[in-house]
Amino acid sequence: MWVLLRGGYPLRILLPLRGVWMGQRGLPRNLVPGPPRRRYRKEALPALEVPLLPVTASEIRQYLRGHGIPFQDGHSCLRAPSPFVGSSQLKDQTGVTTSFSLFIDKTTGRFLCMTSLAEGSWEDFQASVEGRGDGTREGFLLSKAPEAEDIEEVQRIWDRAIPLWELPDPEEVQLARTMFGLNKVTDDTLRRFSVRYLRSARSLVFPWFSPGSLGLRGLKLLGAEGQGDGVHYVETTIPRPGAYHNLFGLPLISRRDVEVVLTSRELDSLALNQSTGLPTLALPRGTACLPPALIPYLEQFRRVMFWLGDDLRSWEAAKLFARKLNPKRCSLVRPGDQQPCPLEALNRGLNLSRILRSALPAWHKSIVSFRQLREEVLGELSNVEQVAGVRWSRFPDLNRLLKGHRKGELTVFTGPTGSGKTTFISEYALDLCSQGVNTLWGSFEISNVRLARVMLTQFAMGRLEEQLDKYDEWADRFEDLPLYFMTFHGQQSIRTVIDTMQHAVYVYDICHVVIDNLQFMMGHEQLSTDRIAAQDYIVGAFRKFATDSSCHVTLVIHPRKEDDDKELQTASIFGSAKVSGL
């Protein structure tokens, strides 16, 4: 058996559960597009054989001053002259000086030169300033260009796609508009955003143009398939999603624009721009992630409004993204029946400008009144099921006990050696990950290869060693999950682990961290010879991280050795009243 403890809940005894994975997705109630299924591949977390050295904004400023580099303080980045820009590039075509074209992320230290598209880590920037690393100044760090095969495929698809209004059959035009909910989106709007239609795939084609030019860099295809009375939507990006960092609508932004509306879908951006005339941008991965590489493109705006969707997950994502962009300049549209996603609002004849004016500020002072919170309280009362968290599809008993998986909490699992803690937790986490919960695994006891093999077998619900011909099929589907692994193994410092978790939350928008197990951090803490005090400190650090980062932490702890005929009790958990009192 296992024992689970969770903040705010009494002690639970969990028996091994066998569940059936329900992989079916809900379909839209009408022909207005709902959230599409996204096929995303991920970049692996950086290897940590050489520990990452975190850098602070103060250290970055001190370094720039020490080397006589002028800089400007922005919302999320520092702006400085770029060492990758020659004198001939200091002015753009309109004559505007672009010498401060280098953006340095205050949180990670990563830089991006808007003029040359050179980018790299803080260490790369230091090497460039100090003359170390010959390839740096020569543009060695330039953003990777798309692969030749991708460019050929992008151009081939783009040439075959045609504007929707040029389709020869009026009935085909009407069918396409109905399937994608575009009946009230005008041809002028589609033309302004360069949206095309690929007849052979029944897909809308959204282009990705290179910054500063009209060069085609990639595409996103939104396909529609009829399923019963509804429509099923599938997104495909070229190049692969890990390299697809398009802000759809960016070529239409002028230097004079000071406010922007961010949406989770390209169709919503079309509807918003047409209805309000405001600059709109669509995030490449919807509510799943806001890649830090895109933050410099948003620095020019004094006000950023998020209108990501009509459910609680979109609301939580908007608050998380606002923290990256400086919440003092961000406003959020609260989901509700009269505030649906922008395209649906347009089709229902709602006033989109009025909805935007009702957006709530993302930032409050340290002390707030109920008047400032009343809209959020109403949102939680109106969405009781969503507030309960993401429900497990394989474990109905967990839904009955815990209601759902929520951010900002800490769950403790414990059980005797060999009882199947890791096997169960991998199934428990995989269930959530399959529903779009971005997950980071810290497996200190078993290797990542072995853990991934176990999880892949659970995902496939079959013995892949007996059907290797299906390995690639299942591996491709498994790779699409928002799942990442720490590269630690064996004893680790709690500070190093927490730093890695914070990095993952910022870069990959992680919502769930699994730590297996706490004992592998005990040996590194020299705070006291009292192991109970050391464990209190570690659990407190994880609990603080969960609260501050709005991220759920699942922590595995080995219990005290008990006789086989005795059940585990609260006191059996290795050492601490803090753990057992959660």
C-alpha positions in Angstrom: 0.0 0.0 0.0 0.9 3.6 -0.3 0.3 6.6 2.0 -0.5 9.9 0.4 -0.5 13.2 2.3 -1.6 16.5 0.8 -1.7 20.0 2.1 -5.1 20.6 3.6 -6.2 17.0 3.5 -6.1 14.2 6.1 -4.0 11.1 5.8 -5.2 8.8 3.0 -4.4 5.1 2.5 -4.3 4.4 -1.3 -4.5 0.9 -2.6 -3.1 0.0 -6.1 -5.6 1.1 -8.7 -6.0 -0.1 -12.3 -7.6 2.4 -14.6 -8.4 2.7 -18.3 -6.9 5.7 -20.1 -9.6 7.7 -21.9 -7.8 9.4 -24.7 -10.9 10.8 -26.4 -11.1 14.6 -26.6 -14.3 16.6 -26.3 -15.6 18.1 -29.5 -17.0 21.6 -30.0 -20.7 22.1 -29.3 -21.0 24.0 -32.6 -18.9 24.8 -35.6 -17.0 27.6 -33.8 -13.5 26.2 -33.3 -12.6 25.0 -29.9 -9.1 24.5 -28.5 -7.3 22.3 -31.1 -5.2 19.3 -30.4 -1.6 20.5 -30.5 1.3 18.4 -31.7 4.3 19.8 -30.0 7.9 18.5 -29.8 10.1 19.8 -27.1 13.7 20.7 -26.4 15.3 18.7 -23.7 16.3 20.5 -20.5 19.9 21.5 -20.6 22.3 18.9 -19.3 23.5 19.7 -15.8 26.9 17.9 -15.8 28.2 21.5 -15.5 25.8 23.2 -13.1 23.9 26.3 -14.4 25.0 29.4 -12.7 22.0 31.7 -12.2 22.4 35.3 -12.9 20.4 38.2 -11.4 19.3 41.5 -13.0 21.6 43.3 -10.6 24.6 41.3 -11.7 23.8 42.0 -15.3 23.5 45.7 -14.7 26.8 45.7 -12.7 28.6 43.9 -15.5 27.3 46.3 -18.2 28.4 49.3 -16.1 31.7 47.7 -15.4 32.5 47.4 -19.1 31.1 50.8 -20.0 28.2 49.5 -21.9 25.1 51.8 -21.9 21.8 50.2 -21.3 18.1 50.9 -20.9 15.9 49.2 -18.3 12.8 47.7 -19.8 9.8 45.6 -18.6 11.4 42.2 -18.8 14.7 42.9 -20.6 17.6 45.2 -20.6 18.4 46.9 -23.9 22.0 47.6 -24.9 24.1 48.2 -28.1 24.6 45.0 -30.0 28.2 43.8 -30.7 26.8 42.0 -33.7 25.6 45.1 -35.6 27.9 47.0 -37.9 27.7 50.8 -38.4 25.8 50.3 -41.6 23.0 48.6 -39.7 22.5 51.3 -37.0 19.5 52.8 -38.8 16.6 50.9 -40.3 14.9 51.8 -43.6 12.8 54.6 -41.9 16.0 56.2 -40.4 15.2 55.1 -36.8 18.3 54.4 -34.8 18.5 50.8 -33.8 21.8 50.8 -31.9 20.1 49.6 -28.7 18.9 46.4 -30.5 20.3 43.8 -28.0 17.7 42.5 -25.5 19.0 40.7 -22.4 16.5 38.7 -20.4 16.5 39.9 -16.7 15.7 36.4 -15.4 18.0 34.1 -17.5 20.5 36.5 -19.0 19.9 35.1 -22.5 20.2 37.8 -25.2 18.7 38.4 -28.7 19.8 41.0 -31.2 16.8 42.2 -33.1 18.8 43.4 -36.1 21.2 40.4 -36.7 19.0 37.8 -34.9 22.1 36.7 -33.0 21.2 35.0 -29.7 22.9 33.1 -26.9 23.4 32.6 -23.2 24.7 35.2 -20.7 28.1 33.4 -20.8 28.1 33.8 -24.6 27.5 37.5 -24.3 30.3 37.9 -21.8 32.6 36.0 -24.1 31.7 38.3 -26.9 32.3 41.5 -24.9 35.6 40.2 -23.5 36.8 39.0 -26.9 36.6 35.3 -26.0 35.1 32.9 -28.5 36.1 33.7 -32.1 32.8 32.6 -33.6 30.6 34.9 -31.5 31.4 38.2 -33.2 31.3 36.6 -36.6 27.6 35.6 -36.1 28.2 32.1 -34.9 25.3 32.5 -32.5 22.8 33.6 -35.1 19.4 32.0 -34.7 19.4 28.7 -36.6 17.9 29.0 -40.0 15.3 26.5 -40.9 16.5 23.2 -42.4 16.7 23.1 -46.2 14.1 20.4 -46.3 11.7 22.5 -44.2 12.2 25.5 -46.4 11.4 23.5 -49.5 8.3 22.0 -47.9 7.2 25.4 -46.6 7.5 27.0 -50.0 5.8 24.0 -51.7 2.8 24.2 -49.4 2.6 28.0 -49.6 2.7 28.0 -53.4 -0.2 25.4 -53.5 -2.3 27.3 -51.0 -4.6 30.0 -52.3 -6.6 32.8 -50.7 -10.0 31.6 -49.5 -11.9 34.0 -51.6 -10.2 32.7 -54.8 -11.7 29.2 -54.4 -13.7 28.5 -57.6 -16.6 26.8 -55.9 -18.8 29.2 -53.7 -20.1 26.2 -51.8 -16.6 25.1 -50.9 -15.9 28.6 -49.7 -19.0 28.6 -47.5 -18.1 25.1 -46.1 -14.6 26.2 -45.2 -15.8 29.4 -43.5 -18.4 27.4 -41.6 -15.9 24.7 -40.5 -13.4 27.3 -39.2 -16.1 29.7 -37.8 -15.0 32.5 -40.2 -18.5 33.5 -41.4 -18.0 37.0 -39.9 -14.3 37.4 -40.6 -13.9 39.5 -43.8 -11.8 38.8 -46.8 -9.9 42.1 -46.0 -8.9 40.7 -42.6 -7.7 37.4 -44.1 -5.8 39.3 -46.8 -4.1 41.7 -44.3 -2.8 38.7 -42.2 -1.9 36.7 -45.4 -4.0 33.7 -44.5 -4.4 31.1 -47.2 -6.3 27.8 -47.7 -4.9 24.4 -48.7 -7.6 22.6 -50.5 -6.0 19.1 -50.5 -5.7 19.1 -46.7 -8.8 21.2 -45.9 -6.5 23.4 -43.8 -6.0 27.1 -43.2 -2.4 28.2 -43.6 -0.9 30.8 -41.3 2.5 32.2 -42.4 5.6 32.9 -40.3 7.6 35.8 -41.8 11.1 36.6 -40.7 11.4 39.7 -38.5 12.4 42.8 -40.5 11.7 41.2 -43.9 9.0 39.4 -45.9 11.0 36.1 -46.1 8.9 33.1 -45.4 10.3 31.2 -42.4 7.6 28.7 -41.5 3.9 27.7 -41.5 1.2 26.6 -39.2 -1.6 24.5 -40.7 -5.0 24.2 -39.0 -6.9 21.2 -40.3 -10.6 20.5 -39.8 -12.2 17.1 -40.0 -15.9 16.4 -39.5 -16.7 14.1 -36.6 -20.4 13.5 -36.1 -22.1 16.8 -35.4 -18.9 18.5 -34.5 -15.5 19.4 -36.0 -12.1 18.1 -34.9 -9.1 20.5 -35.3 -5.4 19.5 -35.6 -2.5 21.9 -35.8 0.8 21.1 -37.6 3.8 23.4 -37.7 6.8 23.5 -40.1 9.5 23.6 -38.8 9.0 21.4 -35.8 7.2 23.1 -32.9 10.4 23.4 -30.8 11.8 25.7 -33.4 8.5 27.4 -34.3 8.7 30.8 -32.5 6.2 32.8 -34.5 4.1 35.6 -33.1 1.4 35.6 -35.7 0.6 39.1 -36.7 4.0 40.6 -35.8 4.7 42.0 -39.4 1.6 44.3 -38.9 3.0 45.8 -35.6 4.4 49.3 -36.0 7.0 50.9 -33.8 4.4 53.4 -32.6 2.1 50.8 -31.1 2.1 50.9 -27.3 -0.5 48.2 -26.5 -1.2 44.7 -27.8 -3.7 41.9 -27.2 -2.3 38.4 -26.9 -4.4 35.4 -27.9 -3.9 31.7 -27.9 -5.2 31.1 -31.4 -4.6 32.7 -34.8 -8.4 32.8 -35.5 -9.0 34.8 -32.3 -6.4 37.3 -33.4 -8.2 37.8 -36.7 -11.5 38.4 -34.9 -10.0 40.8 -32.4 -8.1 42.9 -34.9 -11.1 43.2 -37.2 -13.5 44.2 -34.4 -11.3 46.5 -32.4 -8.6 47.7 -34.7 -6.0 47.0 -32.0 -2.7 45.2 -32.6 -3.1 41.5 -31.9 -0.6 38.6 -31.7 -1.2 34.9 -31.4 1.2 32.8 -29.2 2.7 29.8 -31.1 1.8 27.2 -28.5 -1.4 28.6 -27.1 -1.9 28.3 -23.4 0.8 25.6 -23.1 3.9 27.9 -23.1 5.2 31.4 -23.7 8.8 30.8 -24.9 11.2 33.3 -23.4 12.7 33.8 -26.9 9.6 35.8 -27.8 9.7 38.2 -24.8 12.0 40.8 -26.5 9.4 41.3 -29.2 6.9 42.4 -26.6 9.1 44.9 -24.9 7.9 47.9 -26.8 4.3 47.7 -25.4 3.4 49.7 -22.3 0.2 47.6 -22.0 -0.3 43.9 -22.7 -3.8 42.4 -22.6 -4.3 38.6 -22.4 -7.4 37.1 -23.9 -6.5 33.4 -24.2 -9.7 31.5 -24.0 -12.9 30.8 -22.1 -11.9 28.2 -19.5 -10.0 28.3 -16.2 -6.9 26.8 -17.6 -6.6 29.8 -20.0 -7.1 32.1 -17.0 -4.3 30.4 -15.1 -2.0 30.5 -18.1 -2.6 34.2 -18.6 -1.6 34.9 -15.0 1.5 32.8 -15.4 2.5 34.6 -18.6 1.9 38.0 -17.1 4.5 37.2 -14.4 7.1 36.8 -17.2 6.1 40.1 -18.9 5.9 42.2 -15.7 2.4 42.1 -14.3 2.3 45.8 -13.7 1.6 46.4 -17.4 -0.6 43.4 -18.0 -4.4 43.0 -18.0 -6.4 39.8 -18.2 -9.8 39.0 -19.7 -11.7 36.8 -17.2 -13.4 33.8 -18.8 -17.2 33.8 -18.6 -20.4 33.1 -20.5 -20.4 36.7 -21.8 -16.7 36.8 -22.3 -15.9 33.7 -24.4 -12.9 33.4 -26.8 -12.7 36.3 -29.3 -13.9 34.4 -32.3 -16.9 33.1 -30.6 -17.7 36.5 -29.2 -17.6 37.9 -32.7 -19.9 35.2 -34.0 -22.3 35.8 -31.2 -22.4 39.6 -31.9 -20.8 40.6 -28.6 -19.0 43.9 -28.2 -15.3 42.9 -28.1 -14.1 46.4 -27.3 -16.3 46.5 -24.2 -15.0 43.1 -23.1 -11.4 44.4 -23.4 -12.3 47.4 -21.3 -13.4 45.1 -18.5 -10.0 43.4 -18.4 -8.6 43.0 -14.9 -5.2 44.2 -13.9 -2.7 41.3 -13.3 -0.9 43.2 -10.5 -2.1 44.4 -7.2 -0.4 46.0 -4.2 0.6 43.8 -1.3 -2.7 44.5 0.4 -5.9 44.3 -1.6 -9.5 44.8 -0.9 -12.4 42.4 -1.6 -13.5 44.8 -4.3 -10.3 44.0 -6.2 -10.8 40.3 -5.8 -14.5 40.0 -6.3 -14.3 39.2 -10.0 -11.8 36.4 -9.4 -14.1 35.0 -6.6 -17.0 35.1 -8.9 -14.9 33.2 -11.5 -14.1 30.4 -9.0 -17.8 30.2 -8.0 -18.8 30.0 -11.6 -16.3 27.3 -12.4 -16.4 25.0 -9.4 -15.4 21.9 -11.4 -12.4 23.6 -13.0 -11.3 25.2 -9.7 -11.1 21.7 -8.3 -8.2 21.0 -10.7 -7.4 18.7 -13.5 -9.2 15.4 -12.9 -7.5 12.1 -13.5 -8.9 10.0 -16.3 -7.4 6.7 -15.1 -8.0 7.0 -11.4 -11.6 7.9 -10.5 -10.9 7.2 -6.8 -8.3 10.0 -6.7 -10.9 12.3 -8.1 -13.3 11.3 -5.3 -10.6 11.8 -2.6 -8.7 14.9 -3.9 -11.2 16.4 -6.5 -8.4 17.2 -8.9 -4.7 18.2 -9.3 -4.2 21.9 -8.4 -1.4 24.3 -8.7 0.4 25.7 -5.7 0.1 22.6 -3.6 2.4 19.8 -2.4 1.6 16.1 -2.3 3.7 13.6 -0.3 3.7 9.9 -1.3 5.2 7.3 0.9 5.2 3.5 1.1 7.5 0.5 1.8 10.4 -0.3 -0.5 9.3 -2.3 -3.5 5.6 -1.4 -3.0 5.5 0.3 -6.4 5.7 4.0 -5.5 7.7 5.0 -8.6 5.5 2.9 -10.9 2.3 4.4 -9.5 3.6 8.0 -9.5 4.8 7.7 -13.1 1.2 6.5 -14.1 -0.3 9.3 -11.9 1.9 11.9 -13.6 1.4 10.5 -17.1 -2.3 10.7 -16.7 -2.1 14.5 -16.0 0.6 15.0 -18.7 -1.6 13.4 -21.3 -4.1 16.1 -20.5 -1.7 18.9 -21.1 -0.2 19.5 -17.7 3.5 20.4 -18.3 5.5 18.0 -16.2 9.1 17.9 -14.9 10.5 14.7 -13.5 13.3 14.6 -11.0 14.3 10.9 -10.7 17.3 10.6 -8.5 17.0 6.9 -7.8 16.6 5.4 -11.3 18.0 6.5 -14.6 15.9 8.6 -17.0 16.2 5.9 -19.6 14.6 3.3 -17.3 11.9 5.8 -16.2 11.1 6.8 -19.8 10.9 3.1 -20.7 8.4 2.4 -17.9 6.3 5.5 -18.8 6.3 4.7 -22.5 5.1 1.1 -21.7 2.3 2.6 -19.5 1.4 5.1 -22.2 1.1 2.4 -24.8 -0.8 0.1 -22.4 1.1 -2.9 -23.8 4.5 -4.7 -23.8 6.4 -2.9 -26.5 9.3 -5.4 -26.2 6.9 -7.9 -27.8 5.9 -5.5 -30.6 9.0 -3.5 -31.5 7.5 -2.7 -35.0 5.1 -0.3 -33.2 7.9 1.4 -31.2 8.3 4.4 -33.5 4.6 5.0 -33.6 4.2 5.1 -29.8 7.5 6.9 -29.3 6.3 9.8 -31.6 3.1 10.1 -29.7 5.0 10.0 -26.3 7.4 12.6 -27.5 4.5 15.0 -28.1 3.7 15.1 -24.4 4.8 18.2 -22.4 7.2 16.0 -20.4 10.7 16.9 -19.3 13.4 15.2 -17.2 16.1 16.5 -14.9 19.5 15.0 -15.6 20.4 14.6 -11.9 21.2 11.2 -10.5 22.2 10.3 -6.9 22.8 12.8 -4.1 22.1 16.5 -5.0 21.9 19.8 -3.2 18.4 21.2 -2.5 19.5 24.6 -3.8 20.7 23.2 -7.1 17.4 21.3 -7.5 15.2 24.3 -6.7 17.2 26.5 -9.1 16.6 23.9 -11.9 12.9 23.8 -11.1 12.6 27.6 -11.2 14.4 27.6 -14.6 12.0 25.0 -15.9 8.9 26.9 -14.7 10.2 30.1 -16.4 11.3 28.5 -19.7 8.9 25.6 -20.1 5.9 26.8 -18.0 6.1 23.7 -15.9 2.9 23.1 -13.7 3.8 19.8 -12.0 7.2 18.7 -10.6 7.8 15.1 -9.4 10.7 14.5 -7.0 11.6 10.9 -6.4 12.8 11.0 -3.7 13.6 13.3 -0.8 16.3 11.1 0.7 18.7 11.9 -2.1 18.9 15.5 -0.9 19.4 14.7 2.8 23.1 14.0 2.6 24.0 17.4 1.0 22.4 19.5 3.7 24.9 20.5 6.4 22.6 22.7 8.3 22.4 20.4 11.3 23.3 16.9 12.4 19.6 16.5 13.2 18.1 14.7 10.2 14.6 15.8 11.3 15.6 19.4 11.1 17.2 18.9 7.7 14.1 17.2 6.4 12.0 20.1 7.7 14.2 22.5 5.8 13.9 20.6 2.5 10.2 20.1 2.7 9.8 23.8 3.6 11.8 24.8 0.5 9.6 22.6 -1.7 6.4 24.0 -0.2 7.6 27.6 -0.6 8.5 26.8 -4.3 5.1 25.4 -4.9 3.4 28.5 -3.5 5.6 31.1 -5.1 5.7 29.4 -8.5 2.0 28.3 -8.6 3.3 24.9 -9.4 2.3 21.5 -7.9 5.1 19.4 -6.3 4.7 15.7 -5.8 7.3 14.5 -3.3 8.2 10.8 -2.6 9.5 10.0 0.9 10.7 6.7 2.2 9.0 5.7 5.5 10.6 4.5 8.6 11.1 0.7 8.7 8.1 -1.0 10.2 7.2 -4.6 10.9 5.5 -6.4 8.0 2.3 -6.9 10.0 2.0 -3.2 10.9 0.2 -0.6 8.8 2.1 2.6 8.1 1.1 5.5 10.4 1.7 9.2 10.4 4.7 8.7 12.6 6.2 6.2 10.1 7.1 9.0 7.6 10.8 9.5 7.9 11.2 11.8 10.7 9.2 15.0 10.6 6.1 16.4 12.1 6.2 19.0 9.3 5.7 16.3 6.7 3.1 14.3 8.6 1.2 17.5 9.5 0.6 18.6 5.9 
